[in-house]
Amino acid sequence: MSNGNAEVVMVTGASGGVGRAVAHAFAKRGAAVGLMARGEPGLQECRREVESMGGRALVMPADVSKADAVDAAASALEEAFGPIDVWVNDAMATVFAPFIETSPEEFARATEVTYLGTVYGTMAALQRMVPRDHGTVVQVGSALAYRAIPLQAAYCGAKFGIRGFTDSVRTELMHDRSRVWITMVQLPAVNTPQFNWCRSKLPDHPQPVPPIYQPEVPAETVYYAAHHHRREIYCGGPAVKAIIGNKFFPGLADHYLARTGFSAQQIAGMPVPPDRPNNLFEPVPGEAATHGMFDDRAKARSYQAWATTHRSVVAGALVGSLAAAAGLLRLIRR
């Protein structure tokens, strides 16, 4: 923490979904949180929530695809609360549509927000952290950074790009023996409002591919990643299955997704009006929230995420179990 005071954290995409849940996670620990996104009403709601949880907050409406705006927000946060300790890149945008139905402008916008927004956030963070030799950058990734799926070519491409970019920057920091750390958390499907406000050209309402988790699950994993020296963290059993499965059976995954990927990302029988407001180029008023529309199907916990963030406990239990088994075996032999 900076000078013994409350931790100072910047969260992009903080008006809703995982970003808003991440802001809550830090607020519960007393942090001072910079809230960055385009939609000010959602940011103001998040600010009130952060303050009610014991944190402090600074609302900074900004488009992460604009490098100057991101840098100005970083300066404003440090002026208000002091040096930034943690920077969380969560802002994203997507288009649910077959690639051949996606316009160049739509593809560029999704890429600029999701990929370049992460690049510009990392740039603003490291320009401040590296001279101080202190700080952590957390990239909010996805299993889609390893296993791409149909209907989200721009988003999947951006997440792949973020992973490669992050690995490159990490090696540069290591070469310089910097104590600044950069990590990435790979998420499963999450119940966020993005499915209500994303641009969609699908016949039915978009949805995350089940099983679905509540945003508090990845938010706690992001908090853990910000305070532990881990290169990368997988959050949720489905993310692990997708990443590991694709490593060994990518061709099989291709065929499986070609067969199921279209229907799995839509709610059958719930058509989407062609003029539905979407947030690709402008925020959608009134849609910002932490949770999306899938509360009845979303899991509030992940045993895999708990185990990966409590490795010492798991290791201790395993050692104890092995010792007990060995003792029992000795008794049987006697």
N, C-alpha and C positions, 0 to 999 in steps of 0.2 A: 504494500500500500504506500501511497505517496506521503512521505514525511509523517508517518504514524497516524494520518487522518483516515477518513472513510475512503474506501476504494472508489476510484473514478472510472466509469465505464461508458463507452459509446455503443449503442445498439442501433443498427440500421434496420429498416423495415419494422419499426417498433409500434406502428399503429395497430397491428393486428397479428393474429396467428402466433407462430413460434417466436417472432421477435418480441411481441408484447409479453408472452410468457417468460422469455428470457429476462426482460426488464423486471418482471415480478420476482424472479428467482434472485436477482442481485439486490433488489429493494428489501427483501426479507432479511438480508444480511447487512442492511444499513448502508448500502452503496449510494453514491451520487451518480445518477444515470442520465446520460444524454440520449434523447429520444429523437431519432431522425427518420423521416418518411415524408411523402408528399402531402398526405391528408391531415390537415391540422386538427379537425374535430376528433379524429381517432387518437392523435397524439395527446390532446388535452385530456381525454378520458384516461389514457394510460398514465399521464402525469398524476392525476388525482388518485389513481390506484397505487402508484408507486409511493406517493406521500402517505397514503393510509396504511401502507405496509411497513413504514419506518424508514424509507429512503428519501432522497432528494432527487428532483428531476428538472431538466431543462429541455423545453420543447424547441426543436429546430426543424421546421418544415424545409425540406430540401429534396431535390431530385438527385439520386446517387449516380445517375449517368452523366452528371455535370461535375467534372473534377474540381473546378473552382468553388462550387457550392459545398462540396464535401470538405474541402480544406478549410473553408470559412467556418463551417460548423465545428470542426475540430478545434480551431482557434477560440471560438466562442465558448466551447465547453471548458477548455483549459483556463480561460480567463475567469469563468464563473466558479469552477470547483478545484482547479489545480491540474497537475500533470495526469494524463490518461494512463491508467494501469492496464486496462483490458479494452480491446476493440472487437466487437462481434459483428461480422458481416452476414446479415440475414436477408436483406432486401432482394426481391425477385419479381419477375413477371413472366407470364407464359401465354401461349396460344394453343388451345386444344383444337387441332385440325390436322388432316393429312398434309404432309409436306407440300404436295403439289397444289394444295388449296391455300397455302400461306403466302402472303404477299412479301416482297422484299422489305417493305417498310415494317411490317409486323415482325418479321424475323430479326431485323436489325434492332428494333426496339426491345424485344425480349432479351437479345444478346447484350445490348448496352446496359440494361438495368441489372440483369442477373450476373453476367460475367464482368463487364467493365465497372459496374458499381462495386463489385468486390475488389477489383484491381485498384480503383481509386480510393476505396476505404483503407485498404492495406497500405497504399502509398502514403496517405495522410497520417496513418498511425505510425509507420516506421520512420517517417521523417522526424517525428517527435520522440519516439521511443529509443531509436538507435543511438543518438547522441547521449542519452541518459543511461544507456545500457540496461534498460528495464522495461518490461511490458510483455503482454501476450496478445496475439491476434488469433481469434477463433473464426474459422470459416464454417458457416452452416451449410453442409453439403447434403448428399442424398445417396441412397443406394443407386440412383440413376447416374451417379458419377462413374459407376463401373458397368452397370447393366442398363443400357438405353432401352426405351419402350416406344411403341408406336404412338402417334398423335401428339407428341411433344418433342419434335426434333430440335427446335431452338433451345428449349430448356435443358434437355439432356446434353446437347452440345456445350452449353454454357457450364454445366456442372462438371463435365469431363475437363473442360478448359480450366476451371478453377482448381481442380485437383493437380493438373500439370503445372500450372502457375505456382501453386503453393509449394509443391515439391522443389521447384527451382529456387524459389526465394529462401526456403528453409536451408538448402545447401549453401547458399551465399552467406546466410547468417552464421552457419556453422563454420564456414571457411574463415570468417572474421572473428571467430571465437566470441561472438556476441551472446549475451545473456538474454536477449530478446528471443521469444519463442513464437512459432507459428504452427498451428494445428488445425485439424479438420474433423468435424463430427458428421458421420454419414447417417442420415435419417431414414426411417421407414415412412410409410404412408401416415399422414397426420391430419387430424380433424381441424382444419383452419378455414377461414372465410374465403380463401383464394378461389375455391370452387364456385362461390356465389358471384364473384366479381371478375374472374378471368375472362379474356376473350375466348369464345368458343364457337366453332362452326360445326359442332356435332349435332345430330338430330335430338339426342336426349341430354339431360343435365349431367355435367361432368362430376366425377367422384374420384377419390383416391382408391387405389387398388387395395382391397382388404387383405389382411387385417389392418385396422386403423387404430392409431394411438392418439390420446389427448396431447395437446401441445406441452403440457407440463412435464411429460416424460423426456422429450428431447431438451427442454429448457434446463432441467436439472443436470442432464448429461453435458450440456454446454457449460454450465457453471463449473462442473467438475473439470472439464477440459481446460478451463481458464486457470486452474490452480494446480494442475499436475502435468508433469513433463512427458506427455504422451504424443507420439507422432501423429496418430490418427485414432479415432474411436468410432466403433460401430454401435449404433443405438437401435435396439430391437432385434428380436430373432429373425423377422422377415428380411431385414437389411443384411444380416449375416448370411442367410440362405441365398439371397440374390447375388451377393458379391462373390461368395465362395463357389456357388453353383455355376456362375458364369465363367469363373476361372477354369473350371475343369470341363464344363459342358456348354460352351458358348453356342455351338450349332443347334443343340437340343433346345436351348433357351430361345433361339431365333424362331424355331418352328412352333414352340409353345406360345410365344407372344404373338406370332402371326395369327394363330388360331384364337387366342383368348383376349389379347390386349385391347381390342376395340370394345368389346362388350364389357370387360371388367372395369373400364374407365367411364362407364355411363350408367345412369339409373334408368332402367328400362321403363318405358311408359311415362316418363316425365320430360316432355319436350321443352326445349329452350327457345323462347321467342327470338327471332332473328335480330330484333332491335334491343335486346337486353343490354343495359348499361354495363360497361366493362372498364377496368382500370389500366388498360395497356398504355394509354397515352395520358389519361387524366384520372385522378382519384374518383371513386364512386362514393358520394355522400351517403352516410347512414349505414354503411355495410361493415365498418370497422368493428372488430371484436376479437377476443382471444380464441374462442371456439367457433367452429363452423356448424353446419347443420347435421352432423353425424354423431351427436352425443349418445344416442341410443345404441350405437354400434362401436363406439371407441373405447379402447382399453385405457384404464387410468394408471396402469403400471406395466413394466416390462421386467421380467426376472433376468433376462439377459443383460439389460442395461444396468440393473442393480448389481449383478455379478461383476460386470466389467468395471464398475466404479467402486467396488468393494473387494478388490483382488486379494488384499491381505487377509480379510475375513474368510474368503473362500479358500485361500491357500491354507490358512490355519485349520479350517474345518476338515480339509482334505488330509492334511498331515495327521490330525487327530484321529480321523477315521482309519487311516492306514495303520497307525500305531495300535489302535484298538483291535483291528483285524489281525495284526501280527501277534498281539498278546493272546487273542483267542486261539489262534493257530498253535501257539506254543502249549497252551493248556490242553488242547485236543491231542497233541502229540505225546504229552506226558501220560 
